Amino acid sequence: MKHSLRTIVSALIGALALLVLAGCQPGTVTSEHQKEVKAANQRWHEIRSRLLLQMAQRQFDTGDLDQADKSLGDALAVDDQNPRLFLLAGRVAVERGELEKAYKLLTHAIDLDPSFPEPYYYRGLVLQRWQRYDQALADYQKAYQFKSQDPAYLLAVAETLATLNRTDEALKLLQEKLSYFDQNAGVRLAMAQLYMIKRQYPQAAEAFRQASLLKPDDQHIIENMAIVQYEAGQYNQCIQNLEDLTARPENSKRWDLQKLLGAAYEAVGRLPAARGIYIAITQADPGDAGAWLKLAAVSWAMHDASGTEVAAGRCIALDPRRPDAYVLAALAQEKQNNLPAALHNLDKAAELAPTDAGPVILRGLALQGAGRRTEAAQAYTEALRRDPKDVQAQKLLAALGPEAGRS
């Protein structure tokens, strides 16, 4: 490319020299000639500027910012009225983190051509990094106004509106342009994110589904679709997507996907499948306290008291701050007629969750089952102290009768 550029430049210089020499004979200098020379010079500057800009763009695209900056400096020395040169110089400055410099260069590009959309967009990026979101939105809107067929500008407007907590406006804007950008997955992904912000999970799942049809090989889209399908209660669709994802060799150790699949199995009552997943996770990572807790919960749901106690005990050993683990251990111990151990663990759960009436009610039920009615009444009273509106505690205490508290 450098050899080609030198050849073009040499030819232009030669042509320009011949033109000047041919018109510089004595007595032939006229105003017309001066115009021709000026026009030739202008064409020469424009051609050289354009070639240097193309070179700088290629250097920028390959990440050679130093050479791009040098080429732009040469181009600006020839033509300081080309807004595209200032645009690219501004982008180089953005890449280097020189935001103040970038802002000035991009603003100058806008001054040279106020209808040029790209400088508005990149200046919006600078303003966004400075967290001046209102000003960034104004620039993005200006870029979109001049080039409404560019989805990047539309998405920038919508995302900034969402940042400003104007989610409904952002969603309305994207919905209005959905048919225009019917083959653009990015618009649907942005809509899905907005629906998630609004906790409208069925709509988010549908938006992800449409995006996945446009980009079927994008695993990230399918992952997000599975997450919102779970939140939307679309468990069977969630399971189908997660089974496809976890079957891929590259996801063999994606325990986050496995855990979500286990939770979806639980939701549809496929407890053996869920337990199989949690067993596999705890075998692969014995230090995962959360997986042990899930294994304990599924084991209890499957009426496996021994398995529940073991899994809950492992969770407690790894993370002794989880009240749910003590509750599950206590339930299993009571089932196995180990009341002292059960009461100890319920007391520990109640201590870790001082505002939760649940562990205290369970303590009362265990005591009542053992015929210790007075202590059971005290437990229910404590539950009502924690939550005066707890209907279950009210009913249990009333069923014991007033004599229970006095005996």
C-alpha positions in Angstrom: 0.0 0.0 0.0 2.9 2.4 0.8 4.5 1.8 -2.5 1.2 2.4 -4.3 0.6 5.6 -2.4 4.1 6.9 -3.2 3.5 6.1 -6.9 0.2 8.0 -6.9 1.7 10.9 -5.1 4.7 11.1 -7.4 2.4 11.0 -10.5 0.2 13.8 -9.0 3.3 15.9 -8.2 4.6 15.4 -11.7 1.3 16.3 -13.3 1.0 19.4 -11.1 4.5 20.5 -11.9 3.9 20.2 -15.7 0.7 22.2 -15.3 2.5 24.9 -13.4 5.5 25.0 -15.8 3.2 25.1 -18.9 1.3 28.1 -17.6 4.3 30.0 -16.3 5.7 31.3 -19.5 6.4 35.1 -19.5 3.3 37.1 -20.0 0.9 34.1 -19.7 -0.1 34.4 -16.0 -3.8 35.1 -15.9 -6.5 35.0 -13.3 -7.9 32.0 -15.1 -4.6 30.2 -14.7 -4.4 31.0 -11.0 -7.9 29.5 -10.6 -6.7 26.4 -12.4 -3.6 26.1 -10.2 -5.7 26.6 -7.1 -8.2 24.0 -8.2 -5.4 21.5 -9.0 -3.9 22.1 -5.6 -7.3 21.6 -3.9 -7.8 18.3 -5.8 -4.4 17.2 -4.8 -5.0 18.0 -1.1 -8.3 16.2 -1.2 -6.9 13.1 -2.9 -4.0 12.9 -0.5 -6.2 13.6 2.5 -8.6 10.8 1.4 -5.7 8.3 0.9 -4.2 9.1 4.3 -7.7 8.7 5.9 -8.1 5.3 4.3 -4.7 4.3 5.5 -5.4 5.6 9.0 -8.7 3.7 9.1 -7.0 0.4 8.2 -4.4 1.1 10.9 -7.1 1.9 13.4 -9.1 -1.3 12.5 -6.0 -3.4 13.1 -5.3 -1.8 16.5 -2.2 0.2 15.4 -3.2 3.4 17.1 0.2 5.1 17.0 0.4 4.7 13.2 -3.2 5.8 12.8 -2.5 8.9 14.8 0.6 9.7 12.7 -1.3 9.2 9.4 -4.1 11.4 10.7 -1.6 14.1 11.7 -0.3 14.1 8.2 -3.8 14.2 6.7 -4.8 17.1 8.9 -1.7 19.1 7.9 -3.0 18.8 4.3 -6.8 19.2 4.9 -8.0 20.6 8.2 -11.6 20.9 7.0 -12.5 17.2 6.7 -14.8 16.2 9.5 -14.0 12.5 8.9 -10.4 13.1 9.9 -11.5 14.6 13.2 -14.0 11.8 13.7 -11.3 9.1 13.4 -8.9 11.2 15.5 -11.6 11.3 18.2 -12.1 7.6 18.0 -8.4 7.0 18.4 -8.5 9.2 21.5 -11.4 7.3 22.9 -9.5 4.0 22.5 -6.6 5.5 24.4 -8.8 6.7 27.2 -8.1 10.4 26.3 -11.7 11.4 26.8 -11.3 15.2 27.0 -9.2 15.2 23.8 -11.8 12.9 22.1 -14.6 15.2 23.1 -12.9 18.2 21.6 -12.1 16.4 18.4 -15.6 15.0 18.0 -17.1 18.4 18.7 -15.0 20.0 16.0 -16.1 17.3 13.6 -19.7 18.3 14.4 -18.9 22.0 13.9 -17.5 21.2 10.5 -20.6 19.2 9.5 -23.6 19.4 11.8 -25.5 16.8 9.8 -22.7 14.1 10.1 -24.2 11.5 12.5 -21.1 9.5 13.6 -19.4 12.2 15.7 -22.6 12.6 17.7 -22.7 8.9 18.4 -19.1 8.7 19.6 -19.4 11.9 21.6 -22.4 10.3 23.2 -20.1 7.4 24.2 -17.7 9.9 25.8 -20.5 11.6 27.7 -21.8 8.2 28.8 -18.5 7.3 30.3 -18.6 10.6 32.2 -22.1 9.6 33.4 -23.6 12.7 31.8 -26.5 10.6 30.6 -28.9 13.4 29.6 -26.3 14.9 27.3 -25.3 11.5 26.0 -29.0 10.8 25.2 -29.2 14.1 23.2 -26.2 13.2 21.1 -27.5 9.6 20.5 -30.9 11.1 19.5 -29.2 13.5 17.1 -27.2 10.6 15.5 -30.4 8.6 15.1 -32.2 11.6 13.7 -29.7 11.8 10.9 -29.3 8.1 10.3 -32.4 6.3 11.5 -31.6 3.2 9.5 -28.7 2.4 11.7 -29.7 0.0 14.6 -26.7 0.9 16.7 -28.0 4.5 17.0 -31.5 3.2 17.9 -30.1 0.9 20.6 -27.9 3.6 22.0 -31.0 5.8 22.5 -33.0 3.0 24.1 -30.2 1.9 26.4 -29.6 5.4 27.6 -33.3 5.9 28.2 -33.3 2.8 30.4 -30.2 4.1 32.3 -32.3 7.2 33.0 -35.1 5.0 34.4 -37.3 5.8 31.4 -37.8 2.1 30.6 -41.3 2.5 29.2 -40.1 5.1 26.7 -37.2 2.8 25.6 -39.5 -0.1 25.2 -42.0 1.9 23.2 -39.3 3.2 20.9 -38.0 -0.3 20.2 -41.5 -1.7 19.7 -42.3 0.9 17.1 -39.2 0.0 15.1 -39.5 -3.8 15.5 -40.9 -4.4 12.0 -38.3 -2.1 10.4 -35.5 -4.0 12.0 -37.2 -7.4 11.6 -33.9 -9.2 10.9 -31.9 -7.6 13.7 -31.4 -9.7 16.8 -29.9 -6.8 18.8 -33.2 -5.0 18.9 -35.0 -8.0 20.3 -32.2 -8.6 22.9 -32.6 -5.0 24.0 -36.3 -5.5 24.4 -35.7 -8.7 26.4 -33.4 -6.8 28.8 -36.1 -4.1 29.2 -38.8 -6.7 29.9 -36.5 -8.2 32.5 -36.1 -4.8 34.2 -39.9 -4.6 34.4 -40.0 -8.2 35.6 -42.2 -9.1 32.7 -40.6 -12.5 32.2 -42.9 -14.1 29.7 -42.4 -11.2 27.3 -38.7 -11.3 27.9 -38.7 -15.1 27.1 -40.5 -14.4 23.9 -38.1 -11.7 22.9 -35.1 -14.0 23.6 -36.8 -16.7 21.5 -37.2 -14.4 18.5 -33.6 -13.3 18.9 -32.4 -16.9 19.0 -34.2 -17.6 15.7 -32.2 -14.9 14.1 -28.9 -16.0 15.8 -29.4 -19.8 16.4 -25.8 -20.4 17.2 -25.5 -17.8 19.9 -25.3 -19.7 23.2 -25.5 -16.6 25.3 -29.0 -15.9 24.0 -30.2 -19.4 24.8 -28.7 -19.2 28.3 -30.6 -15.9 29.0 -33.7 -17.3 27.5 -33.5 -20.3 29.9 -33.1 -18.0 32.9 -36.2 -15.9 32.1 -38.2 -19.0 31.1 -37.5 -20.3 34.6 -38.6 -17.0 36.2 -41.7 -17.0 34.0 -42.6 -20.5 35.2 -42.0 -22.0 31.7 -40.1 -24.9 33.2 -40.5 -27.4 30.4 -39.1 -25.0 27.8 -36.4 -24.1 30.3 -35.5 -27.7 30.8 -35.3 -28.4 27.0 -32.9 -25.5 26.5 -30.7 -26.3 29.4 -30.5 -30.0 28.5 -29.3 -29.0 25.0 -26.8 -26.6 26.5 -25.4 -29.0 29.2 -25.1 -31.7 26.6 -22.4 -29.7 24.8 -18.8 -30.7 25.6 -17.7 -27.1 26.3 -20.4 -26.8 29.0 -19.5 -30.0 30.9 -18.3 -28.0 33.9 -20.9 -25.2 33.7 -22.3 -25.8 37.2 -24.4 -22.7 37.0 -26.3 -24.2 34.1 -26.5 -27.5 36.0 -27.9 -25.8 39.1 -30.6 -24.0 37.1 -31.5 -27.3 35.4 -31.7 -29.0 38.8 -34.1 -26.2 40.1 -36.2 -26.6 37.0 -36.4 -30.4 37.5 -37.5 -29.7 41.1 -40.2 -27.3 39.9 -41.8 -30.0 37.7 -41.4 -32.7 40.3 -38.6 -34.6 38.7 -36.8 -35.0 42.0 -34.6 -38.0 41.1 -33.2 -36.1 38.1 -32.6 -33.0 40.3 -30.9 -35.0 43.0 -28.7 -36.7 40.4 -27.5 -33.2 39.3 -26.7 -32.0 42.8 -24.8 -35.2 43.6 -22.7 -34.8 40.5 -22.0 -31.1 41.5 -21.0 -32.0 45.1 -18.8 -34.8 43.8 -17.1 -32.4 41.4 -16.8 -29.6 43.9 -17.2 -30.9 47.5 -16.7 -27.3 48.8 -19.9 -26.0 47.2 -22.1 -25.3 50.2 -25.1 -24.2 48.1 -25.1 -27.5 46.2 -25.1 -29.5 49.4 -28.0 -27.4 50.7 -30.0 -28.1 47.5 -29.1 -31.8 47.8 -30.5 -31.8 51.4 -33.7 -30.1 50.3 -34.3 -32.6 47.5 -33.5 -35.5 49.7 -36.0 -34.3 52.2 -38.6 -33.9 49.5 -37.9 -37.6 48.6 -38.4 -38.7 52.2 -34.7 -39.6 52.6 -34.0 -38.4 56.2 -30.6 -40.0 56.4 -29.5 -38.4 53.1 -31.0 -35.1 54.2 -29.0 -35.1 57.5 -25.7 -35.9 55.8 -26.1 -33.2 53.1 -27.3 -30.6 55.5 -24.4 -31.4 57.8 -21.9 -30.9 55.0 -23.5 -27.6 54.2 -23.2 -26.5 57.9 -19.6 -27.5 58.0 -18.8 -25.5 54.9 -20.9 -22.5 55.7 -22.3 -22.3 59.3 -24.3 -19.2 58.6 -27.1 -20.8 56.6 -30.3 -21.1 58.8 -32.0 -23.3 56.2 -29.3 -26.0 56.6 -29.9 -26.2 60.3 -33.7 -26.5 59.7 -33.3 -29.3 57.2 -30.9 -31.1 59.6 -33.4 -30.7 62.4 -36.3 -32.1 60.3 -34.2 -35.2 59.5 -33.1 -35.7 63.1 -36.7 -35.4 64.4 -37.7 -37.9 61.8 -35.1 -40.2 63.1 -36.2 -39.6 66.7 -33.2 -37.6 67.7 -35.1 -34.8 69.4 -32.2 -33.2 71.4 -30.2 -32.7 68.2 -33.2 -31.4 66.3 -34.0 -28.8 69.0 -30.3 -27.7 69.1 -30.3 -27.1 65.3 -33.7 -25.3 65.4 -32.3 -23.0 68.1 -29.3 -22.3 65.9 -31.5 -21.5 62.9 -33.6 -19.2 65.1 -30.5 -17.4 66.3 -29.3 -16.9 62.7 -32.7 -15.6 61.6 -33.9 -13.5 64.5 -36.9 -12.1 62.7 -38.1 -15.4 61.1 -40.9 -17.2 62.9 -40.4 -20.4 60.9 -37.7 -22.1 63.0 -39.5 -21.3 66.2 -42.8 -22.7 65.0 -40.9 -25.9 64.0 -39.4 -26.0 67.5 -42.9 -25.7 69.0 -44.2 -28.6 66.7 -41.3 -30.8 67.7 -41.9 -30.1 71.4 -45.7 -30.6 71.1 -45.1 -33.9 69.3 -43.0 -35.0 72.3 -45.8 -34.0 74.7 -44.0 -30.9 76.0 -47.0 -28.6 75.6 -45.8 -25.8 77.9 -42.5 -25.4 76.0 -44.4 -25.7 72.7 -46.7 -22.8 73.8 -43.6 -20.7 74.7 -42.2 -21.4 71.2 -45.4 -20.3 69.5 -45.5 -17.2 71.7 -42.0 -16.4 70.6 -43.0 -16.9 66.9 -45.8 -14.3 67.4 -43.4 -11.9 69.0 -41.3 -12.2 65.8 -44.3 -12.0 63.5 -47.6 -11.0 65.2 -49.5 -11.7 62.0 -48.3 -15.3 61.6 -51.6 -17.2 61.2 -50.1 -20.6 61.7 -48.5 -19.6 65.1 -51.8 -18.1 66.2 -53.8 -21.2 65.4 -51.2 -23.5 67.0 -51.1 -21.5 70.2 -54.9 -21.3 70.3 -55.2 -25.0 69.8 -53.1 -25.7 72.9 -55.5 -23.8 75.1 -54.8 -21.3 77.9 -53.9 -24.1 80.3 -50.8 -25.0 78.2 -49.1 -21.7 79.1 -49.8 -22.3 82.9 -48.9 -25.9 83.2 
